[in-house]
Amino acid sequence: MRVHDLSAGGDVLDRVDEAAREAVRIHGLPDAEVTLINVSENATYRVDDPVTGARSVLRVHRLGYHATPAIRSELAWLGALREEAGVRTPRVLPAPDGSPVLTVSGAQPRDCVMFEFLPGAEPPRERLVRDFERLGAITARMHRHARNWRPPAGFTRFRWDYDAALGAEARWGRWQDGLGVDSGAQAVLGRLARELRGRLRRFGRGVGRYGLIHADLRMANLLVVGDEPPSVIDFDDCGFGWYLYDLAAALSFIEDHPQVPEMIASWVRGYRGVLDLPAEDEAEIWTFIMFRRLLLVAWIGTHTGVDIAAELGAGYTEGTCELAERYLGGAIG
C-alpha cells in the first residue's frame, strides 16, 4: 500500500498546483483561472477560460495509484458507456497531441486529464430514496454494458476483491490501523473481517456477479439537473469487483442512515427494471455494505488530510463496530 501523497498537504499541494497550471498551459489556456475544487484520491480543479468563457475540469493524479495505461483504460470505458450505453459521462478533452492523458514533467511527473464541465449538482439529501431508484437503473445499464463490452487491447484496471481491499494488498491501508481501532474494536472488526471473507468466497465470481464496476457511485459522483437522468463522474476507482459493491459504495459514509432500508429497496427496484437481480444475490447486500464500510475505516486512516476523513475520524470506526455487531448477530442482512 502506497502512502497517499496528496494527504501531506503543504509543499506537495503546491507542487500539484504547479502541475495543474502547467497542464492548463499545455492545453492552450495560459490565462485560465485554475481553482482547486477537491482533494481525495487525486486533486481536481475547475478551469475557467477568460477569453471564451468556457469551463472545464482538470484532474491531477496522485503518485503511485494508477499507471498511465490504467488511466487510459478508465477513459476508454467512460467513453464507451457514453457512446454505447447512453450513460452521460464527461467527455475527455485531449491534449494538443491528441493524447487523453497528459504527463506533466518535473521532479515527480504527474498524469493529468482534462474533462468537459458537466452541469448539475449532487442529489439533495431529502431526495435520497427517490434518487436511489434512478441510480439503480443507471447502475444496471453500466453493468449490462460491462458484461457485453470488449475492452481495447492493453486494458488494465485493478481489482476490488477481498485481498485487494482488506487482505494482503490493502490498497487503502489496513483497517487495523484505522482511527480509533483499539483492542475492543480490533476484536469486533476482526470477527467481521473473517465473516466477510467466508461469505464472499461462497458468493463467488460468477459472470452475473463479478465484473467491471464504477466502484464509487456515491451521490457526490452524480450530477442532477431537475428530473433528467444524472450524469456519472469520477471513474478513477473503476475496476473489477462484485456488481453489488456499486450499491455498497453508493451508501458510503451513510450506512447507518435511518432510510437505508428504503434506499436499498428503491435501488433494487430501479436495477430490476433494467437487469435481473436474483433473490440470493439480494440477500447478500449487507455483506457488501459491511465490506465497503470496513474498507472505509482503512481509507480514513490513510487519508487524514481529506476533509471528510478528518470530519468522520474515530467516530466512524465506533459506528462501524455497532453495525458489525448487528450484522454478525443477524439484525441486518
ZAMARGU-4260 file (C-alpha; in steps of 0.2 Angstrom, whole numbers, plus 5000, padded with zeros to 4 digits):
<rodrens>
0) 5000/5000/5000 | 5007/5017/4995 | 5006/5032/5006 | 4993/5044/4999 | 5005/5059/4994
5) 4991/5072/4992 | 4986/5069/5011 | 5003/5078/5016 | 4996/5095/5010 | 5009/5110/5011
10) 5023/5108/4999 | 5015/5093/4990 | 4999/5103/4986 | 5010/5117/4980 | 5019/5106/4968
15) 5002/5099/4962 | 4995/5116/4959 | 5011/5120/4948 | 5007/5104/4938 | 4989/5109/4936
20) 4994/5126/4929 | 5007/5119/4918 | 4994/5106/4911 | 4982/5120/4908 | 4995/5130/4898
25) 4999/5115/4888 | 4981/5113/4884 | 4982/5131/4876 | 4974/5140/4891 | 4989/5151/4898
30) 4977/5164/4905 | 4964/5152/4913 | 4959/5153/4931 | 4963/5137/4939 | 4954/5134/4956
35) 4956/5119/4967 | 4939/5110/4969 | 4943/5094/4979 | 4957/5083/4985 | 4953/5065/4988
40) 4962/5051/4978 | 4968/5065/4966 | 4967/5084/4965 | 4953/5091/4955 | 4952/5109/4948
45) 4940/5120/4939 | 4947/5129/4924 | 4939/5145/4918 | 4945/5152/4901 | 4943/5171/4902
50) 4944/5173/4883 | 4930/5161/4878 | 4921/5159/4895 | 4922/5140/4893 | 4924/5130/4909
55) 4932/5113/4910 | 4938/5101/4924 | 4956/5096/4927 | 4961/5080/4937 | 4979/5079/4943
60) 4983/5061/4948 | 4991/5056/4964 | 5008/5047/4963 | 5008/5028/4963 | 4989/5025/4962
65) 4987/5022/4943 | 5000/5019/4930 | 4996/5029/4913 | 4989/5013/4904 | 4976/5011/4918
70) 4971/5029/4917 | 4969/5027/4898 | 4958/5011/4902 | 4947/5020/4913 | 4944/5034/4900
75) 4940/5020/4887 | 4926/5013/4897 | 4920/5030/4902 | 4918/5035/4883 | 4911/5018/4879
80) 4897/5020/4892 | 4893/5037/4885 | 4893/5031/4866 | 4886/5014/4868 | 4875/5013/4884
85) 4868/5030/4885 | 4875/5034/4902 | 4880/5053/4902 | 4899/5054/4907 | 4911/5069/4904
90) 4920/5069/4888 | 4939/5070/4888 | 4947/5085/4881 | 4963/5078/4873 | 4980/5087/4874
95) 4986/5096/4858 | 4995/5080/4853 | 4978/5070/4854 | 4983/5060/4869 | 4969/5059/4883
100) 4982/5058/4896 | 4995/5072/4898 | 5010/5069/4908 | 5017/5085/4916 | 5036/5083/4918
105) 5046/5088/4933 | 5055/5080/4948 | 5039/5069/4950 | 5030/5068/4933 | 5011/5068/4936
110) 4997/5062/4924 | 4983/5074/4921 | 4966/5073/4912 | 4955/5087/4906 | 4937/5084/4905
115) 4922/5094/4899 | 4912/5103/4913 | 4895/5095/4916 | 4881/5105/4923 | 4871/5099/4938
120) 4874/5096/4957 | 4874/5082/4969 | 4857/5075/4973 | 4850/5083/4988 | 4849/5073/5004
125) 4830/5075/5005 | 4828/5065/4989 | 4839/5050/4993 | 4826/5037/4992 | 4819/5043/4976
130) 4836/5046/4968 | 4842/5029/4973 | 4829/5021/4961 | 4836/5031/4946 | 4854/5026/4952
135) 4849/5008/4952 | 4843/5009/4935 | 4859/5018/4929 | 4870/5006/4938 | 4861/4991/4929
140) 4864/4999/4912 | 4883/5001/4917 | 4883/4983/4922 | 4874/4976/4907 | 4887/4986/4896
145) 4902/4979/4906 | 4896/4961/4903 | 4895/4963/4884 | 4909/4975/4881 | 4925/4970/4873
150) 4939/4981/4881 | 4953/4988/4869 | 4970/4979/4869 | 4980/4983/4884 | 4965/4987/4895
155) 4970/4986/4913 | 4962/4991/4930 | 4964/4984/4947 | 4953/4973/4957 | 4941/4976/4972
160) 4941/4958/4979 | 4944/4954/4997 | 4963/4953/4996 | 4965/4969/4987 | 4953/4978/4999
165) 4956/4971/5016 | 4969/4957/5014 | 4987/4956/5009 | 4987/4971/4997 | 4976/4983/5007
170) 4975/4996/4994 | 4969/5009/5005 | 4979/5003/5021 | 4974/4991/5034 | 4958/4993/5044
175) 4968/4988/5059 | 4977/5005/5058 | 4961/5015/5056 | 4957/5029/5068 | 4950/5023/5085
180) 4954/5005/5082 | 4958/5000/5100 | 4958/4982/5107 | 4939/4981/5108 | 4937/4987/5090
185) 4950/4975/5084 | 4940/4961/5091 | 4923/4966/5084 | 4930/4971/5067 | 4942/4955/5066
190) 4926/4944/5068 | 4918/4955/5054 | 4933/4953/5043 | 4933/4934/5045 | 4914/4933/5041
195) 4916/4944/5026 | 4930/4933/5019 | 4919/4917/5021 | 4904/4925/5013 | 4912/4932/4999
200) 4921/4916/4995 | 4905/4907/4995 | 4896/4920/4985 | 4909/4918/4971 | 4913/4927/4955
205) 4901/4921/4943 | 4898/4931/4926 | 4882/4939/4934 | 4890/4943/4950 | 4908/4950/4946
210) 4915/4961/4933 | 4919/4979/4928 | 4911/4991/4940 | 4912/5010/4944 | 4916/5006/4962
215) 4912/5024/4969 | 4894/5028/4964 | 4892/5040/4979 | 4880/5054/4977 | 4895/5065/4976
220) 4899/5057/4960 | 4882/5060/4952 | 4876/5077/4944 | 4857/5080/4943 | 4848/5094/4933
225) 4829/5093/4938 | 4822/5076/4933 | 4834/5072/4920 | 4844/5056/4922 | 4860/5060/4932
230) 4877/5061/4925 | 4890/5050/4931 | 4908/5056/4935 | 4924/5051/4943 | 4928/5034/4937
235) 4945/5034/4945 | 4941/5019/4956 | 4933/5009/4942 | 4940/4991/4941 | 4935/4973/4943
240) 4924/4968/4958 | 4907/4962/4963 | 4892/4971/4955 | 4883/4973/4972 | 4899/4983/4978
245) 4892/4998/4967 | 4877/4998/4979 | 4888/4997/4994 | 4898/5012/4988 | 4883/5022/4985
250) 4880/5021/5003 | 4897/5026/5008 | 4898/5036/5025 | 4879/5035/5027 | 4877/5016/5030
255) 4868/5020/5047 | 4856/5032/5039 | 4838/5028/5045 | 4832/5027/5027 | 4845/5015/5021
260) 4832/5000/5020 | 4821/5011/5009 | 4836/5017/4999 | 4841/4999/4996 | 4823/4994/4991
265) 4822/5009/4979 | 4839/5004/4971 | 4834/4986/4969 | 4818/4992/4961 | 4827/5003/4949
270) 4840/4989/4945 | 4827/4976/4942 | 4819/4987/4929 | 4834/4985/4918 | 4843/4969/4923
275) 4839/4954/4933 | 4845/4953/4952 | 4842/4936/4959 | 4835/4934/4977 | 4850/4925/4983
280) 4861/4940/4977 | 4849/4952/4985 | 4851/4943/5002 | 4869/4947/5002 | 4868/4966/5000
285) 4873/4969/5018 | 4888/4959/5016 | 4894/4971/5003 | 4889/4986/5013 | 4899/4980/5028
290) 4914/4975/5016 | 4914/4993/5010 | 4912/5000/5027 | 4927/4991/5034 | 4937/4997/5019
295) 4932/5015/5023 | 4939/5013/5041 | 4956/5009/5032 | 4953/5023/5020 | 4950/5036/5034
300) 4966/5031/5042 | 4977/5034/5027 | 4968/5050/5021 | 4968/5061/5036 | 4971/5076/5026
305) 4955/5074/5016 | 4941/5084/5023 | 4928/5070/5025 | 4941/5058/5033 | 4945/5072/5046
310) 4927/5075/5049 | 4922/5057/5052 | 4938/5051/5061 | 4937/5039/5075 | 4918/5041/5076
315) 4916/5031/5060 | 4926/5016/5067 | 4914/5016/5083 | 4899/5017/5071 | 4906/5003/5061
320) 4908/4992/5077 | 4890/4995/5081 | 4884/4990/5063 | 4896/4975/5064 | 4888/4968/5079
325) 4871/4970/5072 | 4876/4962/5055 | 4885/4947/5064 | 4870/4945/5076 | 4858/4944/5061
330) 4849/4960/5065 | 4853/4967/5047 | 4857/4957/5032
</rodrens>
